[in-house]
């Protein structure tokens, strides 16, 4: 297999060792991941923390997985469930999120104010320990690709020992600010650069420091350097020995 084919397989099937090592078709792979999900989430967490209302817990988990890579709060989850005529306290939702973190199902990603150089306490995002968890619950479709790419880049940054944040630069957002000791990199993620917008590159250009800046894409035709910003294919970004 070429490395691009391996990347496609990783994007579509995730990285759980049992899936990566085994030669599974897509649907059997998702069934295995579904089994992992139900073992860890629906059984172990529920049993360990003596959750009485499992249907509510499962609905909160599903909401989190549906909204991976988007900003939301415990209040927004509570309001969403109210619209479904389900009542749950914000405190319970915070507990559920914490237990999912402790079980390494999700990872939080806080917002970082680039101007004030401070971590913001609101509107954080969450990413999955493996993107196949989303497919196992919801199936795969191409509309998920932007979020899936973000999730993959986030995990790679964490794997290399970076503290990872969403960057806030005045009114502009940077997908990731990654900090490791005295190193820092900025990363934007997109399936392909939009033809009628310079948002991805433009947002990075407004950051006035010398740290490396990347746009990670799946489109070979976008690759290059623009105003000192490196535009790289996802496979090259993941396999690069250093950034």
DAMO-V920281 format. One record per residue. N is the residue number from 1. RES is the residue in one small letter. PSI is psi as a letter, one per 30 degrees, with the letter a starting at -180 (* if undefined). Layout:
n=N res=RES psi=PSI
n=N res=RES psi=PSI
This chain:
n=1 res=x psi=k
n=2 res=x psi=l
n=3 res=x psi=f
n=4 res=x psi=e
n=5 res=x psi=e
n=6 res=x psi=e
n=7 res=x psi=e
n=8 res=x psi=e
n=9 res=x psi=e
n=10 res=x psi=e
n=11 res=x psi=e
n=12 res=x psi=f
n=13 res=x psi=f
n=14 res=x psi=a
n=15 res=x psi=g
n=16 res=x psi=k
n=17 res=x psi=e
n=18 res=x psi=e
n=19 res=x psi=e
n=20 res=x psi=e
n=21 res=x psi=e
n=22 res=x psi=l
n=23 res=x psi=i
n=24 res=x psi=k
n=25 res=x psi=l
n=26 res=x psi=e
n=27 res=x psi=e
n=28 res=x psi=e
n=29 res=x psi=e
n=30 res=x psi=e
n=31 res=x psi=e
n=32 res=x psi=e
n=33 res=x psi=e
n=34 res=x psi=e
n=35 res=x psi=e
n=36 res=x psi=e
n=37 res=x psi=e
n=38 res=x psi=e
n=39 res=x psi=e
n=40 res=x psi=e
n=41 res=x psi=d
n=42 res=x psi=f
n=43 res=x psi=e
n=44 res=x psi=e
n=45 res=x psi=e
n=46 res=x psi=e
n=47 res=x psi=e
n=48 res=x psi=e
n=49 res=x psi=g
n=50 res=x psi=h
n=51 res=x psi=k
n=52 res=x psi=e
n=53 res=x psi=i
n=54 res=x psi=e
n=55 res=x psi=e
n=56 res=x psi=e
n=57 res=x psi=e
n=58 res=x psi=e
n=59 res=x psi=e
n=60 res=x psi=e
n=61 res=x psi=e
n=62 res=x psi=e
n=63 res=x psi=e
n=64 res=x psi=e
n=65 res=x psi=e
n=66 res=x psi=e
n=67 res=x psi=g
n=68 res=x psi=k
n=69 res=x psi=g
n=70 res=x psi=l
n=71 res=x psi=k
n=72 res=x psi=l
n=73 res=x psi=l
n=74 res=x psi=e
n=75 res=x psi=e
n=76 res=x psi=e
n=77 res=x psi=e
n=78 res=x psi=e
n=79 res=x psi=e
n=80 res=x psi=e
n=81 res=x psi=e
n=82 res=x psi=e
n=83 res=x psi=f
n=84 res=x psi=g
n=85 res=x psi=h
n=86 res=x psi=k
n=87 res=x psi=k
n=88 res=x psi=k
n=89 res=x psi=l
n=90 res=x psi=e
n=91 res=x psi=e
n=92 res=x psi=e
n=93 res=x psi=e
n=94 res=x psi=e
n=95 res=x psi=e
n=96 res=x psi=e
n=97 res=x psi=e
n=98 res=x psi=e
n=99 res=x psi=e
n=100 res=x psi=e
n=101 res=x psi=e
n=102 res=x psi=f
n=103 res=x psi=g
n=104 res=x psi=h
n=105 res=x psi=e
n=106 res=x psi=l
n=107 res=x psi=k
n=108 res=x psi=l
n=109 res=x psi=j
n=110 res=x psi=l
n=111 res=x psi=k
n=112 res=x psi=k
n=113 res=x psi=j
n=114 res=x psi=f
n=115 res=x psi=e
n=116 res=x psi=f
n=117 res=x psi=h
n=118 res=x psi=l
n=119 res=x psi=k
n=120 res=x psi=k
n=121 res=x psi=f
n=122 res=x psi=l
n=123 res=x psi=h
n=124 res=x psi=l
n=125 res=x psi=l
n=126 res=x psi=k
n=127 res=x psi=l
n=128 res=x psi=l
n=129 res=x psi=f
n=130 res=x psi=k
n=131 res=x psi=f
n=132 res=x psi=f
n=133 res=x psi=e
n=134 res=x psi=e
n=135 res=x psi=e
n=136 res=x psi=e
n=137 res=x psi=e
n=138 res=x psi=f
n=139 res=x psi=l
n=140 res=x psi=k
n=141 res=x psi=l
n=142 res=x psi=f
n=143 res=x psi=f
n=144 res=x psi=f
n=145 res=x psi=e
n=146 res=x psi=e
n=147 res=x psi=e
n=148 res=x psi=e
n=149 res=x psi=e
n=150 res=x psi=e
n=151 res=x psi=e
n=152 res=x psi=e
n=153 res=x psi=e
n=154 res=x psi=e
n=155 res=x psi=e
n=156 res=x psi=e
n=157 res=x psi=e
n=158 res=x psi=e
n=159 res=x psi=e
n=160 res=x psi=g
n=161 res=x psi=g
n=162 res=x psi=k
n=163 res=x psi=k
n=164 res=x psi=k
n=165 res=x psi=l
n=166 res=x psi=k
n=167 res=x psi=k
n=168 res=x psi=j
n=169 res=x psi=j
n=170 res=x psi=c
n=171 res=x psi=f
n=172 res=x psi=k
n=173 res=x psi=k
n=174 res=x psi=k
n=175 res=x psi=e
n=176 res=x psi=k
n=177 res=x psi=j
n=178 res=x psi=k
n=179 res=x psi=k
n=180 res=x psi=j
n=181 res=x psi=c
n=182 res=x psi=g
n=183 res=x psi=l
n=184 res=x psi=k
n=185 res=x psi=l
n=186 res=x psi=k
n=187 res=x psi=k
n=188 res=x psi=k
n=189 res=x psi=k
n=190 res=x psi=k
n=191 res=x psi=e
n=192 res=x psi=l
n=193 res=x psi=k
n=194 res=x psi=k
n=195 res=x psi=e
n=196 res=x psi=g
n=197 res=x psi=k
n=198 res=x psi=g
n=199 res=x psi=e
n=200 res=x psi=e
n=201 res=x psi=e
n=202 res=x psi=e
n=203 res=x psi=e
n=204 res=x psi=e
n=205 res=x psi=f
n=206 res=x psi=f
n=207 res=x psi=j
n=208 res=x psi=i
n=209 res=x psi=l
n=210 res=x psi=g
n=211 res=x psi=l
n=212 res=x psi=k
n=213 res=x psi=k
n=214 res=x psi=k
n=215 res=x psi=k
n=216 res=x psi=k
n=217 res=x psi=l
n=218 res=x psi=f
n=219 res=x psi=j
n=220 res=x psi=e
n=221 res=x psi=f
n=222 res=x psi=f
n=223 res=x psi=k
n=224 res=x psi=a
n=225 res=x psi=k
n=226 res=x psi=j
n=227 res=x psi=h
n=228 res=x psi=f
n=229 res=x psi=k
n=230 res=x psi=k
n=231 res=x psi=j
n=232 res=x psi=l
n=233 res=x psi=k
n=234 res=x psi=e
n=235 res=x psi=e
n=236 res=x psi=e
n=237 res=x psi=e
n=238 res=x psi=e
n=239 res=x psi=f
n=240 res=x psi=k
n=241 res=x psi=f
n=242 res=x psi=l
n=243 res=x psi=*
